Amino acid sequence: MRLPRSRSEDPQLNLTSLIDVVFLLLIFFMVTTTFVPHAGLQLRLPEAAATPAETEGRPLDVSIDAADRIYVDGEPVRSEPAALRARLSARAGDDAGRGVRIRADGRASHQAVVSVMDAAAALGLARVEIVTRPAEEGR
């Protein structure tokens, strides 16, 4: 008995499911990646030789640029004391033990830094940190 010969077909590789898996992995890694928050402002911090103190919890980030514009957690705030107190109060909530971390540009006025410290003290936020950069050796 003679069987009909079947035509041999070239094998085909279906890449559709492979592409779907690659895109799912890409989306998974994009969603689960944690990004380190850095201040978006370009500040030239003053220098200090002291070592940083240990802190508990996450303090409020207040940045002051060279033009004395104030930012609380990256969002601009009017420099009036009432507006600054309102923003700090909204961000701190009921946590009076929460600290305030001030990142002031070295060219910022002393008055802007004192205004932030005064607003924090008025709200009972007693722990205030001033961020500096390490002093260069040999200077």
C-alpha positions as CSV (number, residue, x, y, z in Angstrom):
1,M,0.0,0.0,0.0
2,R,1.2,3.3,-1.0
3,L,0.7,6.2,1.4
4,P,0.6,9.6,0.0
5,R,3.6,11.6,1.0
6,S,2.9,14.6,3.1
7,R,4.4,17.9,2.1
8,S,7.0,18.9,4.6
9,E,6.4,22.4,5.9
10,D,9.1,24.6,7.2
11,P,8.8,24.9,11.0
12,Q,7.6,28.3,12.1
13,L,8.5,30.0,15.4
14,N,5.6,32.0,16.8
15,L,7.1,35.0,18.7
16,T,3.9,36.6,19.8
17,S,3.7,35.0,23.3
18,L,7.4,35.7,23.8
19,I,6.9,39.4,23.0
20,D,3.9,39.5,25.4
21,V,6.0,38.0,28.2
22,V,8.8,40.5,27.6
23,F,6.4,43.5,27.7
24,L,4.8,42.1,30.9
25,L,8.2,41.9,32.5
26,L,9.0,45.4,31.4
27,I,5.8,46.8,32.9
28,F,6.4,44.8,36.1
29,F,9.9,46.3,36.5
30,M,8.7,49.8,35.7
31,V,6.0,49.6,38.3
32,T,8.0,48.0,41.1
33,T,11.1,50.2,40.7
34,T,11.7,52.6,43.6
35,F,13.2,55.9,42.8
36,V,15.3,57.8,45.3
37,P,13.9,61.2,45.9
38,H,16.4,64.0,45.3
39,A,15.7,67.6,45.5
40,G,14.9,68.8,42.0
41,L,16.5,72.2,42.7
42,Q,20.1,73.0,41.9
43,L,21.4,74.2,45.2
44,R,24.9,75.0,46.2
45,L,24.9,73.9,49.9
46,P,27.1,75.6,52.4
47,E,30.0,73.5,53.8
48,A,30.3,72.1,57.4
49,A,32.8,69.8,59.0
50,A,30.5,68.2,61.6
51,T,29.1,64.7,61.2
52,P,25.3,64.4,60.6
53,A,23.1,63.4,63.5
54,E,20.8,60.4,63.6
55,T,17.2,61.1,62.8
56,E,13.9,59.2,63.3
57,G,11.2,59.1,60.7
58,R,11.1,61.1,57.5
59,P,11.3,64.9,58.1
60,L,9.6,67.5,55.9
61,D,11.9,68.7,53.2
62,V,12.1,72.5,52.8
63,S,14.3,73.9,50.1
64,I,15.3,77.5,49.6
65,D,17.0,78.6,46.4
66,A,19.4,81.4,45.7
67,A,16.4,83.8,44.9
68,D,14.8,83.0,48.3
69,R,12.0,81.0,46.8
70,I,10.7,78.4,49.3
71,Y,9.7,74.8,48.4
72,V,8.0,72.3,50.8
73,D,8.5,68.8,49.6
74,G,9.3,70.1,46.1
75,E,6.2,72.3,45.8
76,P,6.6,76.1,45.7
77,V,5.2,78.1,48.7
78,R,4.6,81.8,49.0
79,S,7.2,83.3,51.4
80,E,4.5,84.9,53.6
81,P,4.7,83.4,57.2
82,A,1.0,82.5,57.2
83,A,1.2,80.6,53.9
84,L,4.4,78.8,55.0
85,R,2.9,77.8,58.3
86,A,-0.3,76.5,56.6
87,R,1.8,74.4,54.1
88,L,4.0,73.0,56.9
89,S,0.9,72.3,59.1
90,A,-0.8,70.5,56.2
91,R,2.3,68.4,55.5
92,A,3.1,67.5,59.1
93,G,-0.5,66.7,60.1
94,D,-0.8,65.6,63.7
95,D,2.8,64.5,64.0
96,A,4.4,67.2,66.1
97,G,7.5,65.1,66.6
98,R,8.3,65.2,62.8
99,G,11.4,67.2,61.9
100,V,12.1,69.7,59.3
101,R,15.1,69.4,57.0
102,I,16.1,72.7,55.5
103,R,18.2,72.7,52.2
104,A,19.1,76.3,51.7
105,D,21.4,77.4,48.9
106,G,24.6,79.0,50.2
107,R,23.6,82.2,48.4
108,A,20.1,82.3,50.1
109,S,19.4,85.1,52.5
110,H,19.6,84.4,56.2
111,Q,16.1,85.9,56.6
112,A,14.6,83.1,54.4
113,V,16.1,80.4,56.6
114,V,15.0,82.1,59.8
115,S,11.5,82.5,58.4
116,V,11.3,78.7,57.8
117,M,12.7,78.0,61.3
118,D,10.2,80.4,62.8
119,A,7.3,78.8,61.0
120,A,8.4,75.4,62.1
121,A,8.7,76.5,65.7
122,A,5.3,78.1,65.7
123,L,3.8,74.7,64.8
124,G,5.8,72.9,67.5
125,L,8.2,71.2,65.0
126,A,11.2,71.5,67.2
127,R,13.6,69.2,65.3
128,V,15.2,71.3,62.6
129,E,18.1,70.1,60.4
130,I,20.1,72.2,58.1
131,V,21.6,70.2,55.2
132,T,25.2,71.0,54.3
133,R,27.9,69.4,52.2
134,P,31.2,68.1,53.6
135,A,34.0,70.6,53.9
136,E,36.8,70.1,51.4
137,E,40.1,69.0,52.9
138,G,43.0,71.4,52.6
139,R,40.9,74.6,52.5
